[in-house]
């Protein structure tokens, strides 16, 4: 019962924070320096790890598919399998998980430490709403950067699959054939669906991490506990949302 | 009792005229679970007054201060600032209240200059040169001109306190709240802080509510002193009456006797 209360309380404060932030959308143009800084932190600094992970996920997917599909004489469809898997599912989910682990944890740690050391209280006494200064630029930045990261993740994942398909002897599919298969079965809707998912996952992750950070109470030890809670909650939210968003977009 | 209208006084930073404000605490109670932190506390602070709130640790002083600035919501009773409820929307917009936190609460990711410039920038109180002038004036008042580019992590405890006061001054406050402004400071710095609080009252007519354990500060600058014990207000009056209080609790608090042979500590002897 207590845990259910905590979950509902957490959900309520996240929704409340979202509405508070939306009240200040008009202030976004004059917060462009903060917005750009957050775009840099969310997008640019996450890019290398997105690239590495997507490359190897694409490679492994092609490798596994190559061995399995060979039995059915369907190796030529590896490109479409990797392409569709990445565009519809793996790309947005991997990027969202990385954003939760890398950016979300940093956001929670920063806001929780500001809360513990009374910086948030100082902002409130200065009549500067934390939702305006600390949350809104992050939410706006993640909305802009998530599709970019997802597109780059998709491209690198497809590229990883193509490399493995060409250079692993047992597969041996030329990039032209790989990408022809990818194009043949891929529609714009598949990529668009993935981008919508990435957008939703990223937005929810940043909202959860901001909310948990701003609701931290206690001393320095609670900062670590908040970060753990934020990342775990974000990961669960990504996977739960993935099911419902996929079903809704089908 | 509603605050009396006060004359306009020059602001310390911009020379603009701004009225000091009065504060009324009305039957204020606060519970944290079973703990009753404040018990039916009532008093008024007049515009331009220095009111020092004292009491042993855990007596509810800081909690009361947080109620004034709207960081805590009362369990019962209310706080009025110029007749307006402190928790009502718009009160913080209409009255400039600055709070100096015990640990400074400086923004660690910003330089001293940016810490001070944050308020005027966020509230668009002028162009960058105007804000710069305002910030530098506040830094000058606190003798911090050479620390403008430093970050809070590079400052000593005393300097952090001074920066926190400078940041409060930049807000051109009508009401200043201080939470233990002289704790962790050496006597010279503590005296400087006391002088700053007194100057803000004498020259700029800023209303000040100071939470402190510092007896010297309280007796030196307070117009009136309130003493909280166990969440209840046990004394409210001028500092002169505390020099030889009749109430033994106040006498113990204000003039503690040091007993070097206290039997409680006998087992500490080697």
Interface residues (C-beta under 8 A of the other chain):
Chain A: X114 X117 X118 X119 X121 X122 X124 X125 X126 X127 X128 X133
Chain B: X66 X69 X70 X71 X92 X93 X97 X98 X99 X101 X103 X105 X106 X107 X108 X118 X119 X122 X123 X171
